[in-house]
Amino acid sequence: MPLAVHLDHVSKRFRLGSQQEYGRLTEAVARQLLRWFRQPTPSATNSRMRDGWFWALENIDLSIESGQIVGIVGRNGAGKSTLLKLLARIITPTQGRVGVLGRVGSLLEVGTGFHPELTGRENVFLNGAILGMSRREIRTRFDEIVAFAEVNEFLDTPVKHYSSGMAVRLAFSVAAHLEPDVLIIDEVLAVGDQAFQQKCMGKAEELRTQGRTVLLVSHNLASVANLCNRAILLQNGQLVDDGPPPQIIDRYLRESIGVEGIKKWSLEESPATDRYRLHSISVHSHSTQDPPRCDVDIDRDILIRIAYEILKPNSSATVAIRIRDDSASNILWSTNAHSMNLGTDDCYAQSLKPGLYQTTCRFPANFFNDRRYFASVSIGLAPGIVELHEESVISFHVHDTGAMRKEYSGSWQGPSIRPRLEWRSAPLPTNDFDSEGSAQP
Amino acid sequence: MAIVGEKQTIRYYGAGDVFGLSQVAEIWRSRELLFSFFQRDLLIRYRQVIVGVLWVLLQPLIGTLIFMSLFFLLGTKAGASNVAYPPVILVGMLCWQLVANSFRDATGALVNYRHVVTKIYFPRLLLPLASLMCAVFDFLVGSLLVLPTVLLTSTTIVWSTAWIVLPISLWLVLFCAGCIAWLSSLNAHYRDVGYALPFVLQIGMFVSPVVYDFERIKDSLSPNLHYLYEANPIATCITAMRWSLFGTQPPSLPGLILALSLTAIIVFSGLAWFRHADQQLADRI
């Protein structure tokens, strides 16, 4: 397969601090003179901040062949978006060079290049032209684009009246139908609903089978695991690992979420609305008294504990958990509502005082399979009304201890869950078949 | 289906040549996009066609009327030639509005489309150029006023040289293109450029023969100052345009050469600077 993307020892730095803000021409003249004497050199220092510069990426060497779907994983600020912007030619590398085969379609954030005053139809043509399509090409694909985006009725409405979901659907549709040789996607899929996300995944897969290359940044690790056939891990602006997605995700989780099986936020970083603030989410085996862990035994109960703060008086909290497996399949969704609760939750549907609360969900032992799972958490006023949602925020790996395989030594690979169910067999009276048969005239 | 025809070798994003001439080829390749940008700007402005066209016609017309009455009240003549004042000032106003509108719109072009520039790549020079195209469009619409004005004032047009208006207009547009390459990218990096511009334009209007003609002030300037004045391509363009249409006094040869060389310097340095500024545009804008 020919090389589709090549980053040749690429580094990128940004100005730090206030100087980077819109400067004045007069100040700049003096600074420019000084800058000429100091050429940037990437040194071996660990710090990413040197001499007033922030090195977003350092010495990235990456080759991607046509037909690969590459997921880029890394924490916030690891340089993922910078990498995509370099590929999309939006920014130029400080050092090294970037090469791409053929046309590049990029979808960085919502509504790329949409003009609010223009109608959907006018924007499709404009956006298509920005992406490099000729008017003829756009006209031939126009119906396809609109059908995919499902915005038929709104075509002649100015885009400023669109919902963000509609705008992103249309933007994705234009980008995907450009038939780019390289498609770059950054997080946008998070905006669409479940059905549209599935559709996008399908489209990305279709592009891959046509021998095109897709690069994807997503916080939804499950979708990276499911869709990509290669993943790279960025850490502090450096490429630290490259390989099959399960292995990379495993390493990323081990290093970022950590072995302790807990996701804890600092006050500034914690996801919050004006009603709720998330404090931590942790996975425990057997009981919440035990320390959190991300490797859990299959024959123990698994508990997911959500610690959160209620900020507004008289708020009730409905906590929901969604579990996906490592192929991004949706396995279950549950909330602490009474009808979905085996036990009792005294806080459910009560108006609660501001303060700290915890909600724990217990999954029975011998329920999950021997694989990795991702849990998403949401909090809202009632089931289905989501105020705060954290997608695939924590993951845990269920390990087969042999408790369920005393009689069977084959593989359990495939099914998403492996619950221990009740089975019973008994001999039937011999006249049973006759009576059944004779009952039908 | 698949793009088979395209060459199957990897293409490295290059900065292009130092003089930024590769940008010209790039713009030519993406002329469809340039037209789309132009169309969009136009569409937004002319959403209500009648109002849009009226506005474009009113601007030079009202300008002309104001200065006509001003000089009438002052009791002086703004022109030294025998040609009626209204067509002379109208030509000046139209040219000046081309310059002022293109400078004003193009300076903000990159900054106003920040959300596009930081999300997607396309030759960025297209944005200020689209603003320039809009200004040219307005110029052409406004030119429709010249004929009625000439007829009303029964001015004689020198038909043998009238065609020279076309190359002169092209020259003026080229000069504007060079300037907006500078202005738009400078404004993206340094916001004070945008603040200074209205002030500069105000001065520019009076150091160019927009509301008077060059012959009128020629005698009060020493020869050196005289050439300096003519080195301003806007001044020389307007003077040359009046000469070609109405047979007034043409610009002097040294002045013409100075203005042309200044235009060339601005256009080439503008291209080179824009290429340089473009490299850091998304970081800085």
Interface residues (C-beta under 8 A of the other chain):
Chain A: P2 L3 A4 V5 H6 D8 F14 R15 Q20 Y22 G23 R24 L25 T26 A28 K85 A88 R89 I90 I91 T92 R97 V98 G99 V100 L101 G102 R103 V104 S106 L108 E109 T112 G113 H115 E117 L118 E122 F125 L126 A129 I130 L131 G132 S134 R135 E179 D181 Q210 G211
Chain B: M1 A2 I3 E6 Q8 T9 I10 R11 Y12 Y13 G14 A15 S30 E32 L33 S36 F37 R40 L43 I44 H115 V116 V117 T118 K119 I120 Y121 F122 L186 H189 Y190 R191 D192 V193 Q279 Q280 A282 D283 R284
